[in-house]
Amino acid sequence: MSEENHLSYYKAAEPGPEDEVTVFLQLPAEEAEALAQLVKRQTFDDYLDRAADEDEAYRMRGASFKLRRALAEAGFAPR
């Protein structure tokens, strides 16, 4: 798989705080499984360590929960 195909993504131009953004992602099953493991293992402290402030940490966690749900719906739900 080429690097170009490997990093496919869509980003809305200047989304506002209430705008919805749809992300389409295609990746090998092996990477989907690894990503599912990552989002399963992240803790709130991980988000706090990387966020600019607590509000951003909560937004990161919320987005991660949505990603985890999407991966589960695609058949990648590690226990």
Summary of the structure (lengths in Angstrom):
residues: 79
radius of gyration: 13.9
end to end distance: 28.8
largest distance: 37.8
contacts: 150
relative contact order: 0.13
helix: 56%
strand: 0%
